Amino acid sequence: MILKERDQRPTQTASQHFGAKQEQDVAFYLRRQYANDPNVFVINDLRFEHQGEVIQIDHLLVFRHGFILIESKSIFGEVRVNKAGEWSRSYKGKWQGMASPLQQVSLQERGLKLMLEANSSRILPKMLGIQQGFGGRRYERLCAVSSSALLHRDSMPKEISQTVIKSEFIIDKLKAFTSVGTLTGLIKTLPFFSDDEMTSICDFLIQQHRPAPVQPDPALAEKATPSSPAAPPTKTVIACKQCGGTDALTGAWGKYGYYVACSDCKVNTTMKGPCTACASKSTKVSKKGACYSRHCQDCGHQQVLFEQRVGHIES
């Protein structure tokens, strides 16, 4: 299931544009494979803070045995990695060093582990009176590079070559990790997340997301005038299906998607529904900060369904 898409933010440079395009390409393949898979949950563009550090993960998969972190990297030209794990790339015939995406995703994994362990009592239940933790879970790291990149795999260390995948082959690699029932041998003894645990983990991670602050484009700011403001999405106030109230609602995510919980009558109301512009049922609810929106995939119409008020804590 796809829990979160990439945050929509402006790209002001060519590198930002191509980086966003690469993330969107990988998200497309993940959506096509896991949109209806109850055993794999996909969170795109997860950004959280822990112990004073900001961690941003391009794509995070939560599956029955653990987690998979994917770093998307837009690369044009040739790529080499030497025996020391140092990366270099060429563009228009010129070679230059570049930061290792795998080292980057390794740091992201460390931050994720620390945050999960620090909050294990909030996320996982006790078993026989003993608090469960995240020890023994699988953590896999992959780097998805542009399809146009030319990879020098012959000289690349084998352990690195196995984790660097072109976008169109990313699903083939992921299936080996996420296909329930295909694992054999000692892997069967690994801890296995239940449905409730998967929901609790994903709910917690979604709540931790902190969108990156948007840097204004000076050129666009100069063109903006009071007489021509950007048109906001159509706003629809969602109400409790039981009591019809709107003041006691709290936004949340559960096994079946986003919903609002009413503290007055203790009833949950789904945010799913048809498009009010064209009546299409091909709609998708997403969350950005405190705002929950429904987007029609047929006509492009967007509605703001609910905005979490200051002082309310998401469940």
Helices and strands as residue ranges (DSSP letters): E 2-4, H 14-34, E 40-50, E 53-63, E 66-73, E 78-81, E 87-91, E 94-98, H 101-118, H 120-123, E 126-127, E 130-131, E 138-145, E 150-151, G 153-155, H 158-161, E 164-166, G 167-169, H 170-178, G 185-189, H 195-208, H 218-223, E 234-235, E 249-254, E 257-262, E 268-270, E 283-288, E 291-296, E 302-307
